[in-house]
Amino acid sequence: MLLTIDIGNTQTVVGVYSQGALLHMWRLATNTDYTSDELRIKLHALLGAEGIDRSTVTGAIVASVVPPLTHNWEKVVQRSFGVEAIIVSVDNCRHLLGIQDDSFAELGADRVADAVAAKAKFECPVIVVDFGTATNIEVIDKDGVFRGGIIAPGVDTSLRTLVQRAALLRSVELEDPGVAIGRNTSEAVQVGIAVGEAARIDGLVERIEEQLGYKCKVVATGGLSHRIAPMSRSIQEISLELTLEGLHLIYQDLSARA
């Protein structure tokens, strides 16, 4: 079995693959104070709850945007399964994205995984919208080459910041109020944050397609995709496991090259 770990700023998503299929997926709160011992206990509990024998895990791959936790998860994998985790970076995945030079050196591992999975799973050109702590957009052109992307504040991040800085506003559910003009404060915030995020995505997709000169498949992923994507006029599909699928594909490729 293969253990895939996507360490995000808000959540850490863990998945187990067997014979190419995702068997289980869990979402954990990301906490930079957790030691490797605490993480190991949590992971063992998750595996045990599903009856997974730790001895069956023969490989692991990690995508991390939280450097303090990367090494801790490496230690967890080594101590739990006796294997060395592959750490995803743009440097070891350039060939999968058609990147021929040293550009995109700062591209996050989660964005790399999203782009690799989208290129493999969908017909190019394709745009990935990942709704997380940040809203990330990745663009793969009609030739299967990664062209770059966009980073913006995530929808939940925007809501939290607004509520913290505006004394008279309170948090609301991130859902479609069914109107474009809020009839009360809650609806006004929902339109501004949730519907506004969908409209922002639609506007950015339009500009991306104008620059490329052709239309693209648009796919959403991330923890909030099921809330925002239905309000978008450009997003055509939701793929919640896209990042983990990218990790699975990267592991297969890098293992074959080793």
Secondary structure as the mmCIF struct_conf table of DSSP 4:
data_model
#
loop_
_struct_conf.conf_type_id
_struct_conf.id
_struct_conf.beg_label_comp_id
_struct_conf.beg_label_asym_id
_struct_conf.beg_label_seq_id
_struct_conf.end_label_comp_id
_struct_conf.end_label_asym_id
_struct_conf.end_label_seq_id
STRN STRN1 LEU A 2 ILE A 7
BEND BEND1 ASN A 9 THR A 10
STRN STRN2 GLN A 11 SER A 18
TURN_TY1_P TURN_TY1_P1 GLN A 19 GLY A 20
STRN STRN3 ALA A 21 ALA A 29
TURN_TY1_P TURN_TY1_P2 THR A 32 ASP A 33
HELX_RH_AL_P HELX_RH_AL_P1 SER A 36 ALA A 49
TURN_TY1_P TURN_TY1_P3 GLU A 50 GLY A 51
HELX_RH_3T_P HELX_RH_3T_P1 ARG A 54 THR A 56
STRN STRN4 GLY A 59 SER A 64
BEND BEND2 VAL A 65 VAL A 65
HELX_RH_AL_P HELX_RH_AL_P2 PRO A 67 PHE A 81
BEND BEND3 GLY A 82 GLY A 82
HELX_LH_PP_P HELX_LH_PP_P1 GLU A 84 ALA A 85
STRN STRN5 ILE A 86 ILE A 87
HELX_LH_PP_P HELX_LH_PP_P2 VAL A 88 VAL A 88
BEND BEND4 VAL A 90 VAL A 90
TURN_TY1_P TURN_TY1_P4 ASP A 91 CYS A 93
HELX_RH_AL_P HELX_RH_AL_P3 ARG A 94 LEU A 97
TURN_TY1_P TURN_TY1_P5 GLY A 98 GLY A 98
BEND BEND5 ASP A 101 ASP A 102
TURN_TY1_P TURN_TY1_P6 ALA A 105 GLU A 106
HELX_RH_AL_P HELX_RH_AL_P4 ALA A 109 LYS A 121
BEND BEND6 PHE A 122 PHE A 122
HELX_LH_PP_P HELX_LH_PP_P3 GLU A 123 GLU A 123
BEND BEND7 CYS A 124 PRO A 125
STRN STRN6 VAL A 126 PHE A 131
BEND BEND8 GLY A 132 THR A 133
STRN STRN7 ALA A 134 ILE A 140
TURN_TY1_P TURN_TY1_P7 LYS A 142 ASP A 143
BEND BEND9 GLY A 144 GLY A 144
STRN STRN8 PHE A 146 PRO A 153
HELX_RH_AL_P HELX_RH_AL_P5 VAL A 155 ARG A 165
TURN_TY1_P TURN_TY1_P8 ALA A 167 LEU A 168
BEND BEND10 GLU A 175 GLU A 175
BEND BEND11 GLY A 178 GLY A 178
BEND BEND12 ALA A 180 ILE A 181
BEND BEND13 ARG A 183 ASN A 184
HELX_RH_AL_P HELX_RH_AL_P6 THR A 185 GLN A 190
HELX_RH_PI_P HELX_RH_PI_P1 VAL A 191 VAL A 195
HELX_RH_AL_P HELX_RH_AL_P7 GLY A 196 LEU A 212
TURN_TY1_P TURN_TY1_P9 GLY A 213 GLY A 213
BEND BEND14 TYR A 214 TYR A 214
STRN STRN9 LYS A 217 THR A 221
BEND BEND15 GLY A 222 GLY A 222
TURN_TY1_P TURN_TY1_P10 GLY A 223 LEU A 224
HELX_RH_AL_P HELX_RH_AL_P8 SER A 225 ILE A 228
HELX_RH_3T_P HELX_RH_3T_P2 ALA A 229 MET A 231
BEND BEND16 ARG A 233 SER A 234
STRN STRN10 GLU A 237 ILE A 238
TURN_TY1_P TURN_TY1_P11 LEU A 240 GLU A 241
HELX_RH_AL_P HELX_RH_AL_P9 LEU A 242 ARG A 257
#
